[in-house]
Amino acid sequence: MTNLLNIPIEVQGCCGPKTSEKNTSTINNDSNHRLPVAIIGAGPVGLAAAAHLAVRGKSFILLEAGKQVGANILTWGHVRLFSPWRYNIDKAAMSLLETSGWTHPDLDQLPTGKELVEQYLQPLSNLQEIQPFVYLNTKVLSIGRKDMDKMKTWNRDHVPFIIHTENNGMYKTYEAGAVLDATGTWGNPNPAVSSGIWLKEELLQDQIFYGIPDVLGREQERYANKRVAVVGGGHSAINALLDLAKLKESFPQTDILWIMRRKRVEDAYGGEEKDALAARGALGSRIHRLVDKQKIEVITPFSIQLVKKSEAGIEIQAEDRSLTGIDELIVNTGSRPDFTMINEVRTSIDSATESVKALAPLIDPNIHSCGTVRPHGEKELRQPEKDFYIIGSKSYGRAPTFLMATGYEQARSVAAYLAGDFISAEKVELELPETGVCSVNLNNNNCCN
């Protein structure tokens, strides 16, 4: 049997072959609560949610599109986070791990993405409380209510969620009593074009990298002795520039351009030595010195209107001028959430930040500076669709201030609510670094966490 997508169909039942028989039987509306919680995305926040549900004895399934947990993180595995281990390990997860004999890393050290996966996420996913309920290579195509479209209201809250997935070419469905979307925004970048609109000319380029490439490692040959432009004025762009400057020491023909919409490059340096975050200030000082020494050519203000291929390489056009002869382009203009799979779910999303609507006043970068986000939990994350939640970085939409520890608190609060512990769900148990939601360390390869 095939569907309109021409994918072989296998109806999986309510919660997959690894769950109990009572959960895979037909469930009537009154016993919807017996179905498992479906967690979408096996990154740090998704696995934290699994840990909290496991501790509370609440059944769950964890659906991950990648071949292993933390698959997205491994795409930037060479990057070092700028918050230490103590803020990157969920408490419930640590409790489960330590019970199994796991020894935590030095909590004051800064892990790379690869270390985060190998030393924390993989051991967590292998625990007997979690491993049987993890489904890898399972891409979620869409989520809705069983036999109900978005328009239907009567009895909606008592109808199971139906999750349509593809696994190795096989179409499967799962039923769930609640859904946590922890898919994040990684892999869905903003374009280089200043309007934020994806144009086909940019989409067709194969010499553009979105994110922080492994300039000093596996992709060294791609950038060595090339004319490379970096687009963006945030910490990710600065980290890419610092790596390129290091590469230039060994390959002096490497030509580095820094393209920003900012009117002044000084605005990207931050407070430097006056910054309340000493490490973040030092990062600004380092890039400042490189610019002053003319190791990096700054092109600002420059609002990109079009990116296209020319005979001389990549051409980047603004209204009044163009840059030509660029061999490689690195784009660090942030990411945005993809709502495709939840189009049939009733959601409340802020029109500007694309965050969970209740969070927008707390995180809108037009209003707040780094470090002002108030801790929050289930109440703020609640959607019009009962028992559906967006957690993790996706809950922040396009806002750049998300911290992993914030996602862990979201997971804890939502899990408590779904388990019926409403008092715990309302409490705020978040411990953030003194500096709030954003900090940077001095290593060349640091990510914004």
C-alpha positions in Angstrom: 0.0 0.0 0.0 1.3 3.5 -0.8 0.2 7.0 -0.1 0.2 10.2 -2.2 3.9 10.6 -1.3 4.6 7.3 -3.0 6.0 5.9 0.3 5.2 2.4 1.4 2.7 2.6 4.3 3.0 0.8 7.6 0.5 1.8 10.3 2.5 1.6 13.5 -0.3 1.9 16.0 -0.3 4.2 18.9 3.3 4.2 20.0 5.6 1.9 18.1 6.7 -1.7 18.5 8.7 -0.9 21.7 5.9 0.2 23.9 3.5 -2.0 25.9 0.5 -3.8 24.4 -2.0 -1.7 26.2 -0.5 1.4 24.6 -0.7 0.0 21.1 -4.3 -1.0 21.3 -7.1 1.3 20.1 -7.6 3.9 22.7 -11.0 5.6 23.3 -11.2 9.3 23.9 -11.6 9.0 27.7 -8.3 7.1 28.1 -6.2 9.4 25.9 -3.9 10.0 28.9 -2.7 6.4 28.7 -0.9 7.1 25.4 2.8 8.1 25.5 4.2 11.5 25.2 5.9 11.9 21.8 9.1 13.9 21.9 10.3 15.1 18.5 14.1 15.6 18.3 16.8 13.8 20.2 19.0 16.8 21.0 19.9 18.0 24.5 16.4 19.3 25.3 14.5 16.4 23.8 16.6 13.9 25.7 16.2 16.0 28.9 12.4 15.8 28.4 12.8 12.0 28.1 14.8 11.9 31.3 12.2 13.9 33.3 9.3 11.8 31.9 11.3 8.6 32.7 11.9 9.7 36.3 8.2 10.4 36.7 7.2 7.0 35.2 5.4 8.7 32.3 5.6 6.7 29.1 7.1 8.4 26.0 8.6 7.8 22.6 11.4 9.9 21.1 11.5 10.4 17.4 14.8 11.6 15.8 15.4 12.2 12.1 19.1 11.6 12.3 21.1 8.4 12.4 22.0 9.1 16.1 21.1 11.3 19.0 22.6 14.8 18.8 22.9 14.5 15.0 22.6 18.3 14.4 25.2 19.0 17.1 27.7 16.8 15.3 27.5 19.1 12.3 29.3 21.7 14.5 31.1 19.2 16.6 34.4 21.1 16.3 32.9 24.2 17.9 33.4 24.8 21.6 30.5 26.0 23.6 31.0 29.1 25.8 29.1 27.8 28.8 30.7 25.1 31.0 29.5 21.6 31.5 27.5 22.5 34.7 25.0 24.4 32.6 24.8 21.9 29.8 23.8 18.8 31.8 20.1 18.4 32.8 19.6 17.4 36.5 17.2 14.5 35.9 19.5 13.2 33.2 22.5 13.5 35.5 20.7 11.6 38.2 19.8 8.7 35.8 23.4 8.6 34.5 25.1 8.6 37.8 22.8 5.8 39.0 24.2 3.8 36.0 27.8 4.4 37.1 28.5 7.3 34.7 31.1 9.9 35.8 30.4 13.4 34.8 33.1 15.5 33.1 34.8 18.4 34.9 31.8 20.7 35.3 33.9 23.9 34.9 35.3 22.8 31.5 33.9 24.0 28.2 32.8 21.1 25.9 32.9 21.0 22.2 29.8 19.9 20.4 31.4 16.5 19.7 32.2 16.1 23.4 28.7 17.0 24.4 27.3 14.2 22.2 29.9 11.6 23.0 30.3 12.2 26.8 26.7 13.1 27.6 23.9 12.6 25.0 25.0 9.1 23.8 25.4 7.7 27.3 22.0 9.2 28.3 20.3 7.7 25.2 21.7 4.3 26.0 20.2 4.0 29.5 17.6 1.3 29.9 15.0 3.9 30.9 15.4 5.7 27.6 17.0 3.5 24.9 14.0 1.2 24.2 11.8 4.2 23.3 14.2 6.1 20.9 13.4 5.8 17.2 16.3 7.0 15.0 16.1 7.7 11.3 12.5 8.7 11.9 11.6 11.9 10.1 8.4 13.5 11.3 6.4 14.6 8.2 3.3 16.1 10.0 1.5 16.2 13.3 -2.3 16.5 13.9 -5.3 15.1 15.7 -6.4 11.7 14.6 -9.2 11.9 12.0 -9.6 15.6 12.6 -8.2 18.6 10.7 -7.3 21.9 12.2 -10.8 23.3 11.7 -12.6 20.7 13.9 -13.2 21.7 17.5 -15.7 19.4 19.1 -14.0 16.9 21.5 -10.6 17.9 20.1 -8.8 17.9 23.4 -9.7 14.2 23.9 -8.6 12.9 20.5 -5.0 11.4 20.2 -2.3 13.1 18.3 -1.4 11.3 15.1 2.2 11.6 14.0 3.1 10.8 10.4 6.7 9.7 9.8 9.1 8.3 7.3 11.8 5.7 8.3 14.1 4.4 5.6 11.4 4.9 2.9 8.7 3.3 5.0 5.7 5.4 6.1 4.6 5.0 9.7 2.2 6.6 12.1 2.3 6.9 15.8 -0.3 8.0 18.3 0.4 10.1 21.3 -1.4 11.8 24.2 0.9 14.8 24.1 3.6 16.1 21.9 6.8 18.1 22.6 8.4 19.7 19.6 12.1 19.9 20.4 13.4 20.0 16.9 15.2 23.4 17.3 16.1 25.7 14.4 19.5 24.4 13.4 19.6 23.5 9.7 17.1 26.1 8.9 19.3 29.2 8.5 18.3 32.8 7.5 19.6 33.8 4.1 22.4 36.3 3.4 19.9 38.7 1.8 19.1 41.5 4.2 15.4 41.3 3.6 15.4 37.8 5.0 13.8 36.4 1.8 15.3 33.3 0.2 15.9 34.0 -3.5 16.6 31.2 -6.0 20.0 32.7 -6.9 21.2 32.2 -3.4 19.6 28.8 -3.1 21.5 27.6 -6.1 24.9 28.4 -4.8 27.2 25.6 -3.8 30.0 27.9 -2.4 28.0 29.1 0.6 28.2 27.6 4.1 25.6 28.5 6.7 27.0 28.2 10.2 30.6 27.8 11.5 32.6 25.6 9.1 35.5 23.5 10.4 38.0 25.9 8.8 41.0 24.6 10.8 40.1 20.9 10.3 38.3 18.9 7.7 37.4 21.9 5.5 40.8 23.6 5.6 41.4 23.0 1.9 38.1 24.6 1.0 39.1 28.0 2.5 43.0 28.0 2.4 44.3 30.8 0.1 40.8 31.7 -1.0 38.9 35.0 -1.0 36.3 34.3 1.7 33.5 36.6 2.8 31.7 36.2 6.2 28.2 37.7 6.5 26.9 38.6 10.0 27.7 40.8 13.0 27.2 38.3 15.9 29.4 35.9 17.8 29.1 33.1 15.2 30.4 35.3 12.5 33.3 36.5 14.8 34.2 32.9 15.6 34.3 32.1 11.8 36.5 35.2 11.3 38.9 34.2 14.1 39.3 30.7 12.6 40.0 32.2 9.1 42.5 34.6 10.6 44.3 31.6 12.2 44.2 29.8 8.9 45.7 32.9 7.2 48.8 32.5 9.4 49.6 29.2 7.6 48.1 30.2 4.3 48.9 33.9 3.8 47.0 34.3 0.5 43.7 33.8 2.4 41.8 37.0 1.9 39.1 37.7 4.6 36.1 40.0 4.1 33.6 40.8 6.9 30.2 42.0 5.6 27.7 43.6 8.0 24.5 45.7 7.9 25.7 47.6 11.0 26.7 51.2 10.3 29.9 50.9 12.4 32.1 47.9 12.9 32.8 49.1 16.5 29.2 48.1 17.3 30.1 44.5 16.8 33.0 44.6 19.3 30.6 45.0 22.3 31.9 46.5 25.5 35.4 44.9 25.2 37.2 45.5 28.6 34.1 47.4 29.9 31.8 44.5 29.1 30.1 42.9 32.2 30.9 39.6 30.5 34.7 39.6 30.6 35.1 36.7 28.1 32.6 38.2 25.7 34.5 41.5 25.9 37.8 39.7 25.2 36.3 38.2 22.1 35.4 41.7 20.9 38.9 42.9 21.6 40.5 40.1 19.6 38.5 40.8 16.5 39.1 44.5 17.1 42.8 43.9 17.0 42.6 41.9 13.8 40.6 44.6 12.0 43.0 47.3 13.2 46.0 45.2 11.8 44.1 44.9 8.5 44.0 41.2 8.7 40.3 41.4 8.0 38.7 43.8 5.6 35.4 45.2 6.9 32.7 46.2 4.5 29.9 48.0 6.4 27.2 49.1 6.1 26.3 46.7 3.4 22.8 45.5 2.9 22.8 42.5 0.6 20.2 42.6 -2.1 21.3 39.6 -4.2 23.8 36.8 -4.1 24.6 35.2 -7.5 27.3 33.4 -9.4 29.4 35.2 -11.9 32.4 34.3 -14.1 34.7 35.8 -11.4 33.0 33.8 -8.6 30.3 34.8 -6.2 28.9 38.3 -6.7 27.2 40.1 -3.8 25.1 43.1 -4.7 23.9 46.0 -2.6 21.8 48.9 -3.9 24.8 51.1 -4.6 27.7 48.7 -5.2 28.8 45.1 -5.7 31.5 42.8 -4.4 32.9 40.3 -6.9 35.5 37.6 -7.1 34.5 35.9 -3.9 35.5 32.2 -3.8 33.6 31.2 -0.6 30.8 32.8 1.4 30.1 32.0 5.1 26.7 33.1 6.3 26.0 33.7 10.0 22.7 35.6 10.0 20.9 33.4 12.5 18.2 30.6 12.1 14.5 30.5 12.0 12.0 27.8 13.0 10.3 25.5 10.5 6.6 25.1 11.2 5.8 22.8 8.3 5.3 19.6 10.3 2.9 21.4 12.7 0.7 23.2 10.3 -2.3 21.1 11.4 -1.7 21.9 15.0 -3.3 25.0 16.6 -0.4 27.2 17.7 0.1 30.7 19.0 3.3 32.1 17.4 4.5 35.7 17.6 4.5 37.3 14.2 7.8 39.0 14.6 10.1 36.7 16.6 8.3 33.5 15.5 8.7 32.4 19.1 6.0 30.9 21.3 3.8 34.0 21.6 3.9 34.3 25.4 7.7 34.3 25.3 8.0 37.2 22.8 7.8 40.0 25.3 10.6 38.3 27.3 13.0 37.6 24.4 12.5 40.1 21.6 16.0 41.5 20.8 14.4 44.8 19.8 13.5 45.2 23.4 15.9 43.2 25.5 19.7 43.1 25.7 21.5 39.9 26.4 20.9 38.5 29.9 17.4 39.9 30.5 15.3 36.8 29.7 13.2 35.7 32.7 13.0 32.0 33.5 9.7 30.4 32.4 8.0 27.1 32.1 4.9 25.2 31.1 2.5 28.0 31.6 4.3 30.3 29.1 4.8 27.4 26.7 1.2 26.3 26.6 -0.4 26.3 23.2 -4.0 26.6 22.0 -3.7 22.9 21.1 -4.0 21.1 24.5 -0.9 19.1 25.5 1.2 20.3 22.5 4.4 22.2 23.4 7.3 23.8 21.5 10.4 23.6 23.7 14.1 24.3 23.3 15.5 26.8 20.9 12.5 26.5 18.6 10.4 28.1 21.3 12.6 31.2 20.9 11.9 31.4 17.2 14.4 33.8 15.6 15.6 35.3 18.9 19.3 34.5 19.4 19.4 34.4 23.3 18.5 30.8 24.0 20.5 28.9 26.5 20.6 25.1 26.9 19.8 25.4 30.6 16.7 27.3 29.8 15.5 24.4 27.6 16.2 21.9 30.4 13.9 24.0 32.7 11.3 24.0 30.0 11.5 20.2 29.7 11.3 19.8 33.5 8.3 22.0 33.9 6.3 20.5 31.0 7.1 17.0 32.1 5.9 17.8 35.6 2.6 19.2 34.2 2.0 16.2 32.0 2.6 13.9 34.9 0.0 15.8 37.0 2.4 17.6 39.3 1.1 21.1 38.7 2.8 22.6 41.7 6.2 21.6 40.5 5.3 22.7 37.0 4.7 26.2 38.3 8.0 26.5 40.2 11.1 28.0 38.6 14.1 25.8 39.2 16.5 27.4 36.8 20.1 28.2 37.7 21.8 30.3 35.1 25.3 31.6 34.9 25.8 35.0 36.6 25.9 36.6 33.2 22.4 35.4 32.2 21.5 33.8 28.9 24.5 34.6 26.9 28.3 34.5 27.3 31.4 33.8 25.2 34.8 32.3 26.1 38.3 33.0 24.7 38.8 29.9 22.6 38.8 30.3 18.8 35.8 27.9 18.3 33.0 28.8 20.5 29.3 28.5 20.0 26.5 30.7 21.4 25.3 28.6 24.3 
